């Protein structure tokens, strides 16, 4: 299997404000053609460190891909440094300058002379056109190695890679097909889940398995590489079926779907509707539901009743309930769900009320105390949870738990 390294260039990527998303995207594309990414590196606009990084990568790996640093300014150093690391010169291309000048004229401007720097290309490299920006890319093939130099903006980098690099790398990666699957599981910790399913996946030695915990669920990543995609798919399907038999409803996604996508499909398939009343989540559940295309067919209405007055006025929660049990209680959560369903006339309603922190907790109801309410045409129920984490995580995990609780209730009715 060919190996690859990805080098993201730019001092801005070393600050807390920016994230290198290009490497994630490229890794997925390379994995699909059987290329194994061994290392990802972020290097600032430092010529010496970048040259050392590229030179070392070319010694270790079959494919080296850089992203960023191809602009026209002084801190855009990738072009010249990549050439030096590969033992090449840069060559000026008049046709690139002419094309750039024409592009600027089409944009209603004259090209600044500084942009002429973008007409230099590594000696012997294939020029990769960039219809979405000013910087061309480069692909150098030398002694069985590939050095691919791509622009940083994803809207430029992604089509350039897909249209001009991917097929070339696929042709040399061998007859390898990679089948990948992501399973999502709720209600289990990472170690408890692994204890349950490891006897299953360990029986398939050619399948790579990773178990990862994210904000509110555990992901099981399965991948199989072989010359026969159909056989790999069949093997992955067998593992997924066996895991599903063990986990039951805790396995909520077999193809990487999000919880909101899974809930949406359940409602859509049953032609049923949902409304949501939120307090501590502040509209997060509604946002997640409406992120799914077509959600207007099942998600009818959502309200944020943050104050007690809003809970009484909008949802009909009684003053007595709030006075006796408090806003964060099973009684209030159920009343919110009942009032929401009555208001919207939906098949289901869910509600969330809790203490997200960092303040507001007490000995009786510490930070992380959350109540989820559920109502359908026949019953009203609640779920009490004590969630760990900071304010962001408690709110996110509350939204996930509410959607998961709804999912499980729908499945029980099936």
C-alpha distance (Angstrom), angle and dihedral (degrees) to the residues before:
residue distance angle dihedral
X1 . . .
X2 3.81 . .
X3 3.78 117.6 .
X4 3.79 129.0 -140.7
X5 3.78 141.3 -169.2
X6 3.79 126.3 -157.5
X7 3.79 121.2 -152.1
X8 3.80 118.2 -166.9
X9 3.79 111.5 -159.3
X10 3.78 126.3 -155.1
X11 3.78 137.4 86.1
X12 3.81 89.2 -130.9
X13 3.82 88.6 67.5
X14 3.80 89.0 63.0
X15 3.80 91.9 61.0
X16 3.83 124.7 86.2
X17 3.81 91.2 -116.2
X18 3.81 98.2 66.1
X19 3.80 133.9 55.7
X20 3.79 129.2 -160.4
X21 3.81 102.1 -123.9
X22 3.82 94.6 158.1
X23 3.79 92.5 75.5
X24 3.81 91.9 55.1
X25 3.80 91.8 51.3
X26 3.80 93.9 45.6
X27 3.81 92.0 47.6
X28 3.80 90.9 57.0
X29 3.80 92.2 49.1
X30 3.80 92.7 47.8
X31 3.80 93.2 47.1
X32 3.80 89.6 53.5
X33 3.82 90.5 62.1
X34 3.79 95.6 43.0
X35 3.81 99.0 -98.7
X36 3.80 114.1 138.4
X37 3.80 116.7 -141.8
X38 3.80 107.0 -142.1
X39 3.79 102.0 176.0
X40 3.78 141.6 13.6
X41 3.79 120.9 -163.3
X42 3.79 135.2 -176.0
X43 3.79 115.0 -153.3
X44 3.78 126.5 -177.8
X45 3.80 125.1 -134.8
X46 3.80 90.9 -72.1
X47 3.80 113.5 129.8
X48 3.81 97.9 -158.6
X49 3.80 95.3 48.4
X50 3.79 93.0 43.1
X51 3.80 93.1 49.7
X52 3.79 91.1 49.6
X53 3.81 91.2 47.9
X54 3.82 94.5 50.6
X55 3.80 93.7 43.5
X56 3.81 92.2 50.9
X57 3.80 91.5 45.6
X58 3.81 91.3 53.6
X59 3.80 89.3 54.0
X60 3.81 93.3 51.4
X61 3.78 106.4 34.9
X62 3.79 140.4 47.2
X63 3.79 94.5 -137.7
X64 3.80 127.4 34.3
X65 3.80 118.8 -173.9
X66 3.78 124.3 -172.7
X67 3.80 124.8 -168.7
X68 3.78 125.7 -164.3
X69 3.78 136.6 11.2
X70 3.83 97.2 87.3
X71 3.80 97.7 113.9
X72 3.80 125.1 114.3
X73 3.81 99.8 -105.4
X74 3.80 131.3 97.8
X75 3.79 93.5 -101.3
X76 3.82 92.6 55.7
X77 3.79 96.9 94.5
X78 3.81 105.0 149.4
X79 3.81 96.9 97.5
X80 3.81 97.9 57.3
X81 3.78 95.9 33.5
X82 3.82 92.9 51.5
X83 3.79 89.7 52.4
X84 3.80 92.2 51.5
X85 3.79 92.3 47.2
X86 3.81 89.4 52.9
X87 3.83 92.3 46.5
X88 3.80 92.9 -113.2
X89 3.79 138.4 121.0
X90 3.79 125.4 -125.7
X91 3.80 116.7 -113.5
X92 3.81 125.5 -152.2
X93 3.82 116.2 -125.9
X94 3.79 116.1 -156.9
X95 3.79 91.4 -165.4
X96 3.81 90.9 59.6
X97 3.81 90.7 51.8
X98 3.81 90.6 49.0
X99 3.80 90.9 49.0
X100 3.81 91.1 49.0
X101 3.80 92.4 50.7
X102 3.79 90.2 50.9
X103 3.81 91.2 48.6
X104 3.79 91.2 52.8
X105 3.81 90.8 48.7
X106 3.79 89.1 53.0
X107 3.81 87.3 53.2
X108 3.82 88.5 53.0
X109 3.82 95.5 -108.4
X110 3.76 140.8 99.2
X111 3.79 115.4 -114.3
X112 3.81 113.4 -106.8
X113 3.80 110.7 -123.9
X114 3.80 89.3 -121.7
X115 3.81 88.8 71.7
X116 3.80 89.8 68.4
X117 3.81 85.6 84.0
X118 3.79 87.0 73.1
X119 3.81 90.3 65.1
X120 3.82 91.5 71.2
X121 3.81 115.9 100.1
X122 3.79 131.7 -176.4
X123 3.79 109.7 -95.0
X124 3.80 110.4 -96.3
X125 3.79 94.9 7.9
X126 3.78 124.7 132.8
X127 3.80 111.6 -114.7
X128 3.81 113.1 -124.2
X129 3.82 110.6 -153.0
X130 3.79 119.9 -131.1
X131 3.82 113.9 -156.8
X132 3.81 89.7 171.3
X133 3.79 99.4 55.9
X134 3.78 146.5 5.2
X135 3.82 101.8 -95.6
X136 3.80 118.6 83.6
X137 3.78 118.4 -149.0
X138 3.79 127.8 -131.0
X139 3.79 136.2 -142.7
X140 3.78 118.9 -165.8
X141 3.81 120.5 -169.6
X142 3.78 112.4 -164.4
X143 3.82 130.0 161.6
X144 3.79 93.3 -22.3
X145 3.83 93.0 -47.4
X146 3.77 128.6 112.8
X147 3.79 124.7 -147.3
X148 3.80 109.7 -172.3
X149 3.81 117.3 -173.3
X150 3.82 114.0 -165.9
X151 3.81 135.0 176.1
X152 3.80 119.0 -104.5
X153 3.83 105.8 -125.0
X154 3.83 107.3 91.8
X155 3.81 92.7 -138.5
X156 3.83 87.2 61.2
X157 3.80 100.6 33.2
X158 3.79 99.6 48.7
X159 3.84 100.1 53.8
X160 3.81 90.4 41.3
X161 3.79 91.4 54.8
X162 3.80 94.9 43.4
X163 3.81 95.7 44.9
X164 3.80 101.8 39.0
X165 3.82 111.0 16.9
X166 3.79 111.5 30.4
X167 3.81 98.6 67.5
X168 3.79 91.3 46.8
X169 3.80 92.0 53.3
X170 3.79 91.3 43.4
X171 3.82 90.3 56.1
X172 3.81 92.1 57.2
X173 3.80 99.0 36.7
X174 3.78 91.5 78.3
X175 3.77 131.8 -123.7
X176 3.79 93.6 -45.0
X177 3.78 126.4 139.7
X178 3.77 120.8 -172.0
X179 3.80 120.5 -155.7
X180 3.79 115.0 -165.6
X181 3.78 132.2 -175.6
X182 3.79 132.5 -178.4
X183 3.80 119.1 -155.1
X184 3.80 121.4 -166.5
X185 3.80 122.2 -152.1
X186 3.81 131.5 -171.4
X187 3.77 129.2 -162.1
X188 3.81 98.0 30.9
X189 3.76 135.0 93.5
X190 3.78 120.1 -130.6
X191 3.81 97.3 -104.6
X192 3.82 95.1 42.0
X193 3.79 90.6 51.3
X194 3.79 93.1 48.2
X195 3.78 90.8 51.0
X196 3.80 89.3 56.1
X197 3.78 100.5 44.9
X198 3.81 105.2 28.9
X199 3.84 92.8 89.0
X200 3.81 86.5 58.7
X201 3.78 102.1 49.2
X202 3.82 94.9 36.3
X203 3.80 88.3 63.5
X204 3.81 87.7 66.8
X205 3.78 104.1 63.7
X206 3.80 95.8 -179.3
X207 3.81 93.6 56.8
X208 3.78 118.2 88.8
X209 3.81 113.8 -143.1
X210 3.79 130.1 -167.9
X211 3.81 125.8 179.5
X212 3.78 115.8 -157.5
X213 3.79 133.8 177.4
X214 3.78 117.4 -144.5
X215 3.80 130.7 177.3
X216 3.77 97.3 -56.7
X217 3.80 112.4 -5.9
X218 3.78 143.9 34.6
X219 3.79 121.3 -106.4
X220 3.80 124.1 -152.8
X221 3.80 112.1 -157.7
X222 3.80 115.7 -160.9
X223 3.81 124.3 -176.1
X224 3.78 133.9 171.4
X225 3.80 125.9 -174.0
X226 3.78 122.1 -163.1
X227 3.78 143.0 128.4
X228 3.79 90.1 -100.0
X229 3.80 114.6 64.2
X230 3.81 92.7 -174.5
X231 3.80 92.3 56.7
X232 3.81 91.6 46.8
X233 3.81 90.9 50.1
X234 3.79 91.4 49.1
X235 3.80 91.1 50.8
X236 3.82 92.8 48.9
X237 3.81 90.2 47.6
X238 3.81 90.3 53.8
X239 3.79 91.9 52.2
X240 3.80 92.4 47.0
X241 3.82 91.8 50.2
X242 3.81 91.7 50.7
X243 3.80 92.3 47.3
X244 3.81 89.9 48.9
X245 3.82 90.6 53.4
X246 3.81 90.0 54.2
X247 3.82 98.9 42.3
X248 3.78 102.1 36.7
X249 3.79 114.3 -177.5
X250 3.81 91.9 -4.0
X251 3.80 86.5 78.7
X252 3.77 100.5 75.2
X253 3.82 101.9 165.5
X254 3.79 130.7 36.8
X255 3.79 97.6 177.3
X256 3.79 104.2 38.7
X257 3.80 96.3 -86.4
X258 3.78 117.8 161.1
X259 3.79 121.1 -118.7
X260 3.80 91.5 -107.9
X261 3.81 90.6 53.1
X262 3.80 91.7 49.9
X263 3.82 93.1 48.3
X264 3.79 90.7 46.0
X265 3.79 92.5 53.3
X266 3.81 91.8 48.9
X267 3.80 90.5 53.5
X268 3.78 94.1 42.4
X269 3.80 93.7 49.5
X270 3.80 90.3 50.8
X271 3.81 94.1 41.3
X272 3.80 89.5 -125.9
X273 3.79 131.8 143.0
X274 3.78 138.0 -133.6
X275 3.80 139.0 -158.9
X276 3.80 127.6 -172.9
X277 3.81 134.9 -150.3
X278 3.80 114.3 -164.8
X279 3.76 134.8 -173.3
X280 3.83 115.6 157.3
X281 3.82 93.4 22.2
X282 3.81 90.8 59.1
X283 3.81 97.1 -149.9
X284 3.81 97.3 -39.8
X285 3.81 93.6 125.6
X286 3.78 91.8 50.5
X287 3.79 90.6 48.2
X288 3.79 92.2 51.6
X289 3.79 93.1 47.8
X290 3.79 93.4 49.4
X291 3.81 91.8 47.9
X292 3.81 85.4 74.9
X293 3.79 114.1 85.6
X294 3.80 112.3 -118.3
X295 3.81 94.5 22.8
X296 3.81 90.8 130.8
X297 3.80 87.8 78.7
X298 3.82 92.0 67.2
X299 3.81 109.9 11.8
X300 3.79 106.1 77.9
X301 3.77 108.4 168.0
X302 3.78 145.3 -10.4
X303 3.79 133.4 -169.1
X304 3.80 134.2 -169.0
X305 3.80 108.1 -143.6
X306 3.77 100.7 179.3
X307 3.80 98.9 159.0
X308 3.78 129.7 54.3
X309 3.80 89.6 -117.1
X310 3.79 89.9 56.3
X311 3.80 91.7 49.5
X312 3.80 90.4 52.6
X313 3.79 97.4 40.1
X314 3.82 99.6 41.5
X315 3.80 103.7 29.2
X316 3.77 103.7 25.6
X317 3.80 95.5 -119.0
X318 3.79 105.0 165.6
X319 3.77 122.8 -115.6
X320 3.80 88.2 -129.9
X321 3.83 92.3 57.5
X322 3.78 91.9 50.6
X323 3.79 93.0 45.2
X324 3.79 95.4 47.3
X325 3.82 101.6 38.3
X326 3.79 106.1 16.0
X327 3.78 132.9 -124.6
X328 3.81 90.8 -76.8
X329 3.79 102.1 59.3
X330 3.78 142.3 102.8
X331 3.80 90.5 -108.7
X332 3.80 93.0 54.9
X333 3.80 92.9 44.2
X334 3.79 91.0 53.2
X335 3.81 92.2 45.5
X336 3.81 90.1 50.5
X337 3.81 91.7 51.8
X338 3.81 92.6 46.4
X339 3.79 91.9 47.7
X340 3.79 92.3 47.1
X341 3.79 93.8 50.7
X342 3.78 91.3 46.6
X343 3.81 91.8 48.8
X344 3.83 95.8 47.5
X345 3.80 99.8 33.0
X346 3.80 92.1 -134.2
X347 3.79 131.7 152.4
X348 3.81 90.9 -119.7
X349 3.76 138.5 19.1
X350 3.77 129.9 -173.9
X351 3.78 129.6 -169.2
X352 3.80 136.8 -168.7
X353 3.78 129.4 -158.7
X354 3.78 125.2 165.3
X355 3.79 151.4 120.8
X356 3.81 111.0 -84.2
X357 3.81 95.2 176.0
X358 2.86 155.7 161.6
X359 3.82 82.4 172.6
X360 3.79 132.5 19.9
X361 3.79 100.0 61.7
X362 3.78 126.7 125.4
X363 3.79 137.3 -172.1
X364 3.79 89.8 -95.6
X365 3.80 94.9 42.1
X366 3.80 110.6 22.8
X367 3.79 125.4 -171.3
X368 3.80 108.0 -71.7
X369 3.82 94.7 40.9
X370 3.80 106.4 139.3
X371 3.80 133.5 174.2
X372 3.79 122.0 -164.3
X373 3.78 120.0 -161.6
X374 3.79 126.5 -155.7
X375 3.79 130.4 -171.0
X376 3.79 134.2 177.6
X377 3.81 132.1 161.5
X378 3.82 93.5 -74.7
X379 3.78 109.6 29.0
X380 3.76 148.8 21.3
X381 3.80 121.6 -147.0
X382 3.77 140.8 168.3
X383 3.79 139.5 -150.7
X384 3.80 122.5 -150.9
X385 3.80 118.3 -154.2
X386 3.80 137.1 175.9
X387 3.78 104.7 -151.3
X388 3.81 126.1 -165.9
X389 3.78 126.1 -141.7
X390 3.77 142.1 60.9
X391 3.80 124.9 -56.6
X392 3.80 93.4 -80.3
X393 3.80 94.4 49.0
X394 3.80 94.7 44.6
X395 3.80 90.9 52.6
X396 3.81 92.9 46.1
X397 3.79 93.6 45.5
X398 3.81 89.9 48.2
X399 3.79 90.5 54.8
X400 3.79 91.1 48.2
X401 3.79 93.1 47.5
X402 3.81 91.7 49.7
X403 3.79 93.0 51.6
X404 3.79 91.1 44.8
X405 3.81 91.8 49.6
X406 3.79 89.4 51.9
X407 3.83 90.8 48.0
X408 3.79 92.3 52.9
X409 3.82 92.6 48.0
X410 3.80 91.1 51.2
X411 3.81 91.3 49.8
X412 3.82 90.9 50.1
X413 3.81 89.1 57.3
X414 3.80 93.4 51.1
